[in-house]
Amino acid sequence: MNNRDWMVFSRTALAVAVAVVAAAPALAQNTTAALSGQVTGADGKPLAGATVSIVHVPSGSTNTLTTDAEGRYSARGLRPGGPYTVTVTKGGLVDKREDVTLTLAETASLDAQLGAAAQTVVVTGRGVSDKFNRAAMGAGTNIGSRELAAYASIARNLQDYARTDPRLAQTDKERGEISALGQNSRFNKITIDGVTTSDTFGLEANNLPTAKQPISIDAIQSVQVNLSNYDVTQQGYTGANINAVTKSGTNEFHGTASYVFRDNNGVGQRFSRSSETYFDFLPFKETTIGATVGGPILKDTLFFFASYEKLKSNRAQPEFGPVGSDLTNVAITQTSIDAFSAIAKTKYGFDPGVIQQPTKLEVSDYLLKFDWTISDRQRANLRFARTEQEETNGGSFSNYSATSLQLTSQWWQQKKKIDTVVAQWFADWTDTFSTEAKLSNRAYDAVPQNNSRLPAMSLRFQGPAPAGAPASVNTGNRFLNFGTEQSRQFNVLKTKTLDGYFGATLALADHEIKAGGDYSRNEVYNAFFQNVYGNYTFGCTNTSATFTYAFNSGAALNCTTATAPQIESAVLENFSRGRPLSYQVQVPIGADGKADLNGSFEPGIARWTLANTGLFLQDTWTVSKRLTMTGGVRFDQLNTGDKPAFNAKAAAPTIAGAVTSINTVTRNTGGFGRDNSVNVDGQNLFQPRLGFNYSFEQGEDKRRMQLRGGVGLFQGAAANVWISNPYSNTG
């Protein structure tokens, strides 16, 4: 398969799945639940004109419907959870169900039969959300409020709850990375209230833009994991869609308070694969405090819900230090660091910093939500959320390098902020026709605050380990890094995401028709330049060269045979004289072919916008009480008016005899014969989908059994960082 084929394959996935008795979502409305069924008389025949009243007990909101000629009813746009009271009446006959619960994005089935004589049937404590729901198709998992309250999660994030589905696996515990059915973690999608909460640029392995979940788990009402959901509204993932909805206020004031504490005494030991040994974590303390409150503004009509949560941690700390320190030793002495620091301060006038200083991670999130019951047939909500993060960052925290140390001049504080606004409106225009509209806007900023404004610099030590070093210390090249980290010298990321959705549902006897469209637009500003301040490496000479140093009385020094003190002195001598082994700087070239020296770096900044427009149509056919089928189609089109800057050298034809491998940097005799300014504008995908659910007839003493599955074509979403790279620094 050639590269082009792989690119097409990675953008789409053909899914075929059959599941036996696995809890799965159906007809995903993403943020709501639904209830439908058929009312029959004592003779088992459909009963038209029966009144079905569905009351959400906590808020007092009511949906009232009348059964059609086939005795069917269908209520959309209901709040997940409950409890609900469902009452069916006609001619003095009553069938009443209490404590009914509904699960997120589920179309629950509740049939009723009214007797021949005047009677009232009351069933209490019987939910209709169960894994044998006849509208469920494909594979997935639903997690309600009771499970959320009962399950434990140290990180208090959706990924921990989603992993209750056995088809999801944690592939990196420290980073919170999970894989669905073996897929790259970046092919997953996390949505809250129908709004993408995932890292919209694709840099973070945990799928989230911040170290903790942007919305407190205490504010989550229900969670849904989609793996093979054949509903036509599903889009933008080929791994898993972890979908959640936030809580709402009710007619009673309610609230929660939480406090979580962790430290190094409760986390066991870390295992080193390289040395096959266990070692303790460094001392740390981590706390999370949170609170929620909700209640009525106008009883039965207007409600509010608010939450706040803050995580504080100093867990990110250097694990490596110089020879003689209580950290894992790197073959560099504190004496050399002190001597170097004195030179930097007295000769060059800057402080390179120290190995250790207090670190922090602080993440705060805020949420405010309003729910408005406009009438028995219309409901709306509006939600505001903000997340702010500040995190100390340095290379040694994540690299765990036995050959490098980073002084604090190379550390930075990574600041992030996310603001989200989402509005939803649900309307039942008739007993058989309903609509849902949703609009959201999300702004994300990530800007590092560097501890210095200097070139990236390093001292390279080589040869034998200094006196006092452990026998196991690495004696290869090792580095003392300082100055401004090379990738943070000009690094700004901003995204703005607009999402819209409109769907309409029409019930026609045993058919339910759904149609609508969705739109997503993501604006990206990514300035990423390495070494724009320069990058210097100071060391002993190259292996084939010699230099004369003052400490050596004028004698020549061969770095391949020198002792550790001689090499350390040579490195410091070269730094003092400003004589680097290597130096590089990156200066963008403007459209005129000249260097852009004004500091704006505009030629290499990625500014681009990508939009996706989707249309969908689907029919859900209740063939019988045992068989339900769905058939639908989805159409998606990508649009962008931005093209990467044209690079004539890349487009030049390959010269005969030139190196043809794209993995080498020696192609200097010709181009690639490719137009690098080509984009994805106008590409589209037609996606047919088919699902089924069949319930096997069993006796009362038999276990229930259900077979469900489907086939369909799905368009996923590539990490935007991959798409953004062609716009960055095109040469």
N, C-alpha and C positions, 0 to 999 in steps of 0.2 A: 504494500500500500504506500503510495507516494505521500509527500508532505501535504499536498492539497487535499488528498482524501482524508488524511488524519485531521486536518483543520475542520473539514465538514463534519466528520464523525464526532469530534469533540463538542461541536455546537449543537448537535442533536442526539437524541437517544431513542431507540426503539424499545419500548417496554412491553413485556408480556409477563403476566403474573397470574397465578391461581393460588388462592389461599383457602385453607380449611380451618374454620373456627378461629379466626384471628380478628381482634377488634380493629375496625377500620372506619374511617370517616366516609360520609356519603354526600354527594351533591354540595360541594363545599361552598358555603356562603361566606367563608373566611372569618367573619366576626360575629355571626349570629347562629341561631338554631332554628329548626322548623319542626312542625308537627302536622301529620296528615293521617288520614284513615278513612274507613268506610263504616257507615251506620246502617244496620240492617234491623228488620223487624223480627218478631218471634218466628216467622216462617222462613227466615234466612234470606228474604229478598231485600234489595236495596230500599232504603227509606229516605225519600226525598222530603225536603222542607223541614228537617229536624234542625233545631238550634244548638250550636256548639259554642259554649262560652269557655274561654281560656284565660284564667286569671293568674298573673304573676303576683303571688302573695306578698313578697317583701315590698313591692312598689305600688300595688293596687292597680296596675295597668291591666286592661282587659281587651281581648280580641274576641269579637262575636261574629260567627259565620253561620251560614245556612247551607245545608247539604244540597248537592245538585241532584239531577234525575237519577244518577247512579249511586246516590247516597254518600258521595265523597265530599270531603272538606280538606283544605290545605291552608295552613297558617305559616307565613314567612316572617322573617325579621324579628324573631323572638330572642329574648336575652338568654344566653347559655346559663345553665344552672337551674335555679328555682328556689323553693318548690313552686309548682304550678297546681292549680285546681282546675280540672277539666270536667265540665258538666254538659251532658247531652240531654235535651228535653224535646218531647213532642206529645201533645194530647194528654198531659198528665203523667206520662212515663218519664222517668229520670234515671240516668246512669251517671254517677259521679265518681271521679277518680281524684284522690288527694295525694299530696307528696310526690307529685310527678316531677322528675328531673330531666333536663335536656342537656346534651353535650354539645360543645362548640362544633359548628360546621356540620351538624348531623341532622338528617331528616328522620325524625323518630316516627314510628308507626303506632297508632293507637286506634283500634277498631272498637266499636260498641254495638251491643244488641239490646234493643228495647223489648221488654216482655209483652205478652198479650193482655195482661191485666195491669191496673194501676199499681205501680211499685216504684221503689227507690233502691238503687244498688249503690252502695258506697264502698269503694276499695281504698284502703289507706296504706301508705308506705310502699307503694308499688311504682317504681320508676319505669319508664319505657325506653331508657337508653341502655341497651344491652348489645353485646357483641353479635347477636343473631338478628339485628335489625335488617329487614329485607331490602332497605335502600342502600346498604353498605356494599361497596365494590372495591376490589383491590386490597392492598395491604397498608396498614398503618395502626396507630394507637391513639386513643383518647384518654386524657387525664383530667379528671374533674377536680373540684375544689376540695373534696374529701381526701383524695389521693395527695394533692399538693400539701395539705395540712399534715398528712401522716408520714410522707416520705422525707428522708433526710437528704440534705445537700450542703456540704461544707462550703462550697463556693456560692451557694444560693443563686444558681443560674438555671436557665431553661435546658441547657445541655445535659445537666445531671438528671433531670426528670425525663428528658427525651430518651436517655439511654435505658429506660425501662423497656423500650422496644428492643428485642434481642438482635435486630438487624442493624443496629447502630453500635459502633465500637469506639472506645476511646483510644486514639493512636498516639497521643502525647498528653500525659496527665498534667505536666507542669504548665503547658500552654493552653490546656482545655480544648484540645483538638479532637474532633470526632469525625468518623467516616461512616457514611451510609452505604451499605452494600459494596464496600471497597472503593468508593469514589474518593477523589481528592476533596478535602474538607471545604475548599473554596467553591465547590459546586452545590453546597448546601445553601439554604435561604432561611433566614429568621425574620418573622413578621409579628408585630404586635399591633392589634387593632387594625389589621390589614395594611400597616405601613412597614416597609422594609426597615428592620432594625439592624441588619447585617452591616458589616464593614463594606461601605459602598465602593471602596477603592480596591480592596482585595489584598491588603498587606498582612492582615492579622490572621493567624492560623485558627483562632477560636471563633471566627466568623463575626466577632463583635468589634466595634470601633474602639472600645475602651476595655480596660482590664477587668471590670466587672460589668454585669448586665446593666444596660442603661436605665431600666425600670425595675424597681424592687420586686422581688418574687412575692412579697406580701400584697402587692397591688394586682396580682394576676388571678383571674377568676377561673380560667380553664385553658388547657393546652391540647394541641392536636399535632400529631406527627404524621405527615404524608410521605409515603414512599412510592406507591403506585396508585395514585388517585386519578381516575379517568375522566373526572369532571372537566369541562372545557374552560373553566375559569382558572385552572391550574397552569402556571407558567413561571419561567425564570429560574428553574432548578432542575438538575438531573441527579442529585443526591437525595437529600431529604428537605422538606419544608417543615420547619418547626414553627407552628403558628399558635399565637396566644391572644387572648382578649383580656382587657383590664376590668377590674371590678367597677361597680356603680353604686351610687348612694341609694338608700331605701327610705321608707317611711319612719324608720327608727334610727336614732343616732347610734353609730357603732364605731369602734376603733381598735387598733392594736398597737403594741409597743414591743420592740425586740432589741436584744443585745447579744452579740456573738463575739466570743473571745477565742483567740488561738495564739499559741506560742510554740517555741521549738520543742518544748517538753511533750507535746502531743502529736508529733508528726513522724516519729520513728527515725529511721536512718536512710541516707541516700546510698544507692549502689553504683559503684564505678565499674563500667564494663571493661575499661582498659586495664585496670589493676585487679579487677574481680574482688574488690573489697568494699565493705560498708563503712561509711563515716557519718558523723553527726552533722546536722544542719547548724549553721551559725545561729546564735541567739537572735530571736526576733519576737515582735509582738504585733498582733493584728486584731483590730476591733471593727465591728460593724454595728452601728446604731440605726434604728429606723422606727417610724411611726406612720400609721394611717388613720384617717378619720373620714366618715361619710354620714350623710343624713339628708333630711328633706329641707328644701328652701320653701316650696309650696307643697303641702301634702298631696299625694297621688298625682302630682304634676311635674314638679321641678326638683331635681336632686343634685347633690355634689359629692365628689369623692376626691380626697387629696392624700398624697403620700410623700414621704421624705426618707432618704437613706444615705448614710455616709460611711465609707470604708476608709480606714487609716491603717497603714502598714509600713514597716521598715524592713520587710522581708528581702528586698533586693539589695544585697550587700556583696562586696568583693569576696571571693573565696580564695584568692591567691595573693601572696605577699612576698616581700624580699626574703633572702636567706636570714634565718634566725627569728622570723616573725611567727606568731601563733596561727597564721594562715598556711595553706598549702604553698610550699616554697617554690619560687622561680629563681633560677641561677643568676640573680642580680643582688648585690649587697646594698644594705641601707647606707653604707659609707659612700658608695658610688652615687647613690641618689642624692645624698646631702651635698656632696662636692659639686655635682651637676647643678643642683638648685642654687647654690651660691653663685656659680658662674652666670646662670640665667638672670638672677636678681641684680648682680653688680655690673655685669657687662652689657646685658641686653634690656634690663629694666622691666622684666615681667616675672611674675610668680607662677611657676609651673604647677604648684599645688602639692598635695600629699596623696598617699595611697588610699587612706580611709578617711571618711567623714560621715556624719549622720545622713542617712538616706530617707526618702519618704515616698509613699504612694497615697494620694488622697483622691477619692472619687465621690462626688456628691450628685445625687439625682433628685429631681423635684417633679411632681405630677399633680395636675389639677384637671378634673373632668366634670362636665355638666351633662346631665341627662334630662331630656324634656319630653314628657308624654303629651304631645300636642292634642291628640284626641284618641278615641278608640282605634282609629285607623292610621294614625301617623305618629312617628316617634323620631327624635333626633338626638345626637350627642355631639359634644365638642370637647376635645382633649388637648391640653398643652403639656409639654414635657421639656425638661432641660437636664443635661448631664455635663458636668465639668470635671476634668481630671488634670492632675499635676503629678508627674512621676519623675523621680531621679533616675537617670539612665547613664550607663557607662559600659564600654565594651566588655570589661571583665565580668560583668554581671551575667551576661548571657553566653559568652564564648567559652567560659570555663577553661581558659587556655593555660597550659603549663609552660608556655613560652612567651607570655606577654603580661605586662602590668600597665595600667592606665592611671596616670596622675589626675587629680580632680580638675585641672584646667581643661581636660578633654571630656569631662562629664557635661551633661546638659539636663535641663528640666523640660520634659515633654509635656506641653500643654495642649489639651483638647477640649472642644466645646461642641455640643450637639443641641440644637433647638428643633422641636417637632410640633407641628400643629396639624390636627386631623379632625375633619367634620364629616358626619354621616347622617343620612336621612332615609327613613324607611316609611313606605306608604302602601296601604292596601286600598286600592281604588274601588274594587268590587270584591265580592267573595272569592272570585277566581283569578283576579289580576292584581299583581303587586309589583313594586319597583324598589330598587335600592340604589342610592347615589353616595359616592364617597370622594373626598378631595383632601389631599394632604401635601404638606410642604416640609422639607427637612434641610437644615443647613448644618454643615460639619466643617470645623476648622481644626487643623493640627499644625502647630508652629512650635519648634524647639527654641528654648531660651538657653543659649550657650553660656558656659562659665568663662569663656575667653573669646577674643577676636584675634586669632593668630593663625599662621599656617598650621597644618597638621605636621607634627614633627615626631621623630623617634630616634632613640639611641639603640644601635644594634650591637649586641655583645655576642661573642662567638668563642669557640674553643673550650678549654677545660673549665669545670665549675670552680667557683671561688671557694676559699677555705670555709669550713663550717657548713657547707651545703649537704643535704641528705644524699645518701648513696643513690637513691632512685631519681634524683633530679635530672631533667632533660638538659643535655649539654649541646644541643644544636643551637642554631641562631635563636636568640631571645631578644625581646624588644621592650624598651621603656618608652611608652607613648605619652605625649603631652601636646599642648596647643589645642586648636579647634578640630574636633573629629572630622575626617575628610568628607563624610557624607552629610554633615550638618552645617557646612559652611554657607550654603544657600539651599534651604529645604523648607518649602511652604506647600501645604496641601489644603485645598478647599473644595468642597463639593456642595452643590445645591440640587436637591431631588424633588421633582413635582410628580405626584401620582394622582390619577383620576380613574374612577370606575363608575359604570352605570349598567345595571342589569334589570331585566324585566322577566317576570314569570307568569305564565298563563296556564291555568288548569282546565283541561278539556276532557271530561269523563275520565278514562283510565290513562290519559296522556298528560304530561306536564312539559310545556315548552318553555325553554329558557333562552334568552337572546340578549345581547348587549355588546359592550366594548370596554377596553381599558387603555390607558395611555400613561407612559412613564417617560420623563425627561430628566437626564442627569447632566449637569454642567460641571466640568472638571477644570480646576486650575492647579497645576502641579509644576512647581519649580524645584527641580532636583539637579544640583550641580555639585560634583565632587571636585575638591582641590582648587576652587577658584581663588583661595588665599594662598595656594601653594602647598607643597608636601615635600618635606626634607627628611632624609635619613642620614644620620651621622654614625660612623663606625670606625673600625680599624680599616686598613686599606684592603683593596681587593686582593685575592690570594696570590696574584702574580706581581704585585707592586710592593714597594717599600717606601717608608717615609722616615725622616729624621725627627726625633722628638727631644725636647729639652730635658725631659726626665732621664733620658737614656744616654746622656753625655755625648750626644752627636752621633751615636752609633745607629746604623740602620736596623729597623725592626721588621721581621718577617711575621706576619699575622698568623701564618699556619703553624708556626712552632713556638709562638710566644706563650708566656705564662699568663694566668688569669689576671694578676695585678698589672702586667704590662699591657694587656689588651684593654683593660678598664681605663688605664691612663691614656692610652692612645685614643680611645673613643672620646674622652673628655677633652683631650688636646684638640682634636678635630672640631668638636663643638665650639670650643673657645675661640678657635681661629675662623669659625664660619666656613668650614671646608666640608661640605656634605659629600657622601658617597653618591647620592642621587638626588635629583630635584625635578619636580614636574608642576605644571600649573595648567588649568583649563580655562581657555578664553574663547567664548562663542564667536563664530564668524557670522556677520550680518549678511543680508541679501546682496549687498554690494561686494561681497567677498573680502571685506576688511574686518579686522578684529573689532569686536564691540567692547570698548574700554571704558564706557561711561557707567558701568556697574548695574545697568538695568537687566542685562542678560535676556532681553526680550526674544532674540532669535531662537533660544532654546527652551523657552517656557511652553509647556503643553497647555494650551487653552482650547478646549473642544467640548462639544455637546453631542450626546447620543440620545435619540428618542426611539421608543418602541410603541407602535400602535397595534392593538389587537382587537379582533372582532370574533364573536363566537355565537354558535347556535346549537341547541341540544334538545333532544326529545327523550324524556324518561317514560317508559311504557310499562305499566303494571299489567303484565300479561295475565297473571293469575295471582292467587294468594301465595303461591310457591315460587313464582318466577317474575323477576323484574329485570328490565333491560334498559340500557341507555345507549344512544347513538348520537354523535355530534361531530362538529368540526370547528377548528380554531384556525384563524389566519393572523400571522404576525408579520409586521414590516419594520425594518430598521431604517432610521433616517438620521443623517447628519449633514450639515452644510459646511463642515470643516474638513480640510485636507492637510496632511503633513506637508511641510515645506519641501518643494521639489529639490532633489539632489541630483544634479546632472552627472556627477561622477559615478553614482550608484547606477544610474540609468544607462551609462555608456556600455556599448557591447563588449563582450569578453574578447580579448585579443588572443589570437592563436598562440598556444604554448604557455598561456598564463596559468597560474595556479587556480584550480577550479573549486577547491574545497571552501565552503563558506565558514569553516571553523578555523581558518588561519588568518593572520593579520598581514601576510606577505603579498596579498593581491594588490600590487602597485603598478601593474602593467595593463589594467583594464577594469571595466566595471562589472556589474552583475547582469546587465541587460534587463533590469527590472525598474518599473516606475514605482518609486517609494511613496508617491502621493496618492495612490489608490486607496479608497476607503470603503466602508460597508454600506454606503448610502443606497437605499432602494432594494436591498436584499430582503427576501420574504420567504416564508415557510407556511405551507398548507398542511394542517395536522388533523387527520381523521382519528376518531377515538370511539371505542366500543367497549361497554362493560356489561356484566351480567351478575345476577345473584339468584341462586336456586336453593330453596329449603327442602330437604328431604322429609317426607312424611314419616313420622315415627309414632309408636304407641306411647301411652303415658309412662310405661316403665322403661322406655328407651331414652338414650341420650340424644339431645338435639344435634342436628348436623346441618351444615350449610356449606355450599360450594360457591365461590365467587372469584371473579378475575376479570380480565379484559386485555385489550391490545390497543396500542395507540402510539402516535408520534408526538414527541415533546421537544420544544426548543428550550435549551438551558440558557445560562448566562455566563460568559467568560468574566474572570476578574478584570475590573476596569484598568488595573495597573498594566495588564498585558496589552490591552487595546491602546493605552496611553503612551506606551513606549515609542511607537513610531512618530508621535508628535513631539517627542523630547529630543532636542539637540540633534537635528538631522544632518548636521555637518555643513 
